[in-house]
Amino acid sequence: MEDKKCCDMKNAHHSEELKKKLKSRLNRIEGQVKAIHRMIDEDIYCDDVLNQISSAKSALNGVGKSLLEAHMKSCVVEQIKEGREEVVDEFLYTINKLLK
């Protein structure tokens, strides 16, 4: 049986360390979003809620940046080495979506 390479058939292969780091950050973001729900239920001052939303967005962007870096260093590089240069267009499309 062949070893599965990164991004074969659109599956990623992340290290356990990266998964743990991303999941930990996502758990914190989930907590932030739940806090935003509570703040709205409790009629907390709008500016405070907006600041919490900004913090959650920033944290989610951090997760995206970490995943993007891992993707670039593994999946994208590997596919380019294999001659699948169409991955560059896919990567640029993804970056454009993240920058919106």
C-alpha positions in Angstrom: 0.0 0.0 0.0 1.3 3.5 -0.9 1.9 6.1 1.7 -0.6 8.9 1.5 0.9 12.2 0.7 -0.3 15.6 1.8 -3.4 16.8 0.0 -3.8 13.6 -2.1 -7.4 13.5 -3.1 -7.9 16.8 -1.2 -7.0 15.3 2.2 -4.5 17.1 4.4 -1.9 15.5 6.6 -1.2 17.7 9.6 1.1 16.9 12.4 -0.4 16.1 15.7 1.3 19.2 17.1 -0.4 21.4 14.6 -3.8 19.8 15.1 -3.5 20.3 18.8 -2.5 23.9 18.4 -5.3 24.7 16.0 -7.9 22.9 18.0 -6.8 24.7 21.2 -7.1 28.0 19.4 -10.5 27.1 18.0 -11.7 26.1 21.5 -10.8 29.5 22.8 -12.6 31.2 19.8 -15.7 29.0 20.5 -15.6 30.4 24.1 -15.3 33.9 22.7 -18.3 33.4 20.5 -20.4 32.0 23.4 -19.4 35.0 25.4 -20.7 37.2 22.6 -24.0 35.4 22.7 -24.2 36.0 26.4 -23.3 39.6 26.1 -26.1 40.2 23.6 -28.6 38.3 25.8 -27.5 40.5 28.8 -27.8 43.7 26.8 -24.1 44.5 27.3 -23.0 47.9 25.9 -22.6 47.6 22.1 -19.0 48.9 22.0 -18.0 46.1 24.4 -19.7 43.5 22.2 -18.1 44.9 19.1 -14.7 44.7 20.8 -15.3 41.1 21.6 -16.3 40.4 18.0 -13.1 42.1 16.8 -11.1 39.8 19.2 -12.8 36.7 17.9 -12.2 37.7 14.3 -8.6 38.4 15.0 -8.2 35.0 16.7 -9.9 33.2 13.8 -7.6 35.0 11.3 -4.7 33.7 13.4 -5.9 30.2 12.9 -6.3 30.8 9.2 -2.7 32.2 9.0 -1.3 29.1 10.8 -3.2 26.7 8.5 -2.2 28.7 5.4 1.5 28.6 6.4 1.3 24.8 7.0 -0.5 24.3 3.7 2.0 26.4 1.8 5.0 24.6 3.3 3.7 21.1 2.7 0.8 20.6 0.3 1.6 23.4 -2.1 5.3 22.8 -2.2 4.8 19.1 -2.7 2.3 19.5 -5.5 4.6 22.0 -7.3 7.5 19.5 -7.0 5.2 16.9 -8.6 4.5 19.2 -11.5 1.0 20.1 -10.5 1.4 23.8 -10.9 -2.4 24.4 -10.9 -2.1 24.4 -7.2 -0.7 27.9 -7.4 -4.0 29.2 -8.8 -5.9 27.3 -6.1 -3.6 28.8 -3.5 -4.0 32.4 -4.8 -7.8 31.9 -4.9 -7.7 30.8 -1.3 -5.6 33.8 -0.2 -7.9 36.2 -2.0 -10.9 34.7 -0.1 -9.0 35.0 3.2 -8.1 38.6 2.6 -11.7 39.7 2.0 
